[in-house]
Amino acid sequence: MSERDYDGYEVFDLYRLGSLFLDIDDPRSAVGHLEAALEREPGDPAIERLLARALYRFAALGRAEELLRRIVERDPADVESTFLLGRTLQRRGRPVEARTYLRLAAAMDPSYL
């Protein structure tokens, strides 16, 4: 879909559709909707986190890493994003760097062990 295809949607609708596309395992469509939502609401943490998950699942790992680093820098207590950054680094073949974030996430919330 082009940006024009999203003209009739409100930010909440784009976010919700992005979430639904992730639920049905269609991260490519989720990325499109969430990028459109983020363009309209730059810096929205909920949209950024969901977009990072969609990028990870779409295997756009470089973009996911970049977004996750910004999220974690802005909110170091965001355990989900910290964990996902660790997993992203693992998938990118950087296990030593990944281990730092995975351990940090586990220290913040033991359910991430």
N, C-alpha and C positions, 0 to 999 in steps of 0.2 A: 504494500500500500504506500502511496506517496503521501506527503504531508497534507496535500489537498484532501485526501480521503478521510482525514481525521477532523475536518473543519466542523462538522456537526456535533462533535462530542465535547462534553464537559470534561474537566480534569478527572473528576471522580469516576466518570464512565470509563475513561481510558485506563485508569488505575485498576478498576474492577475487572475490565476485560483482560488486561495484562495478567492479573491474578488467576482468572479463569483459564486462560491459555496455558499458564504454568501447571494448573491442576490437571489439565488433560494432556500434558506432556507435549506442548507445542511452544517451546521456548522462542522460536524464531518470531512467531506472531506476537508473543508476549513482549519481546524486545521492541518491536515496532510501536506497539501501543504505549509502552512505558516511556520510550524515548520522546514520543509526542507529548505525553503528560509532563515529563520533566522539562521539556522546552517551554511549556506554559507556566510551570511552577518550579523555576530553577532552585536547586538547593533543598527541595523538600525531602527530608530524611526518609520518610516512608516510601516514597517513589524511588529514591536512590537505592535503598536496601533491596526492594523487589527487583529493580532493574539489574542490580549486581547478581542476584540469584539467577535471573533469566540469562544474563550473559554467561555465567558459569555453566549453566545447563546447555546453552547453545555452543559451548566451547569457544567462546570469544574471550579467551583467558587474559589476553593483554589488556583489553578494555575492562574486564572484570577486576583485574588487579589494580588498575589505575583508579577506578571508582571506589573500590574497597579501601585503598590506602587513604583516599580523601575522607571517607566516612570515618575510619578508625582514628585518623589524625584529629578530626573535629570532635569525635565522641569516643574516647578511649575505653569507656565502659560498655560499649556496644559489643556484647559478647558474641552475638550471632555473626556480625560482620567480621569480627576478629577471627572467629573460627573459619568462616568462609574464605577469608584471605589466606589463612594457613592451608586450607584444602586447595585453593587456586595455585598457590606456590608449589605444592606437591605435584599437582598435575602439570605444571610447567617445568618439572624436573629440578626443583630447588629445595630438596628435603631439609637441609640444614636451616635455611631461612624459614621454611614452613614450620619447623618444629618450635621455633620461638613463639609464633602466633598460636599454634595449637596448644602449647603449654599454658600460655597466657589465658586463653579461653577456658581451659580446664580449671585453672586456678580461680577464675571469676565464677565459674559455674561447673561443679563436678559432673553434671550430666553430659558435658562435652568431652568426657574421657573416652 
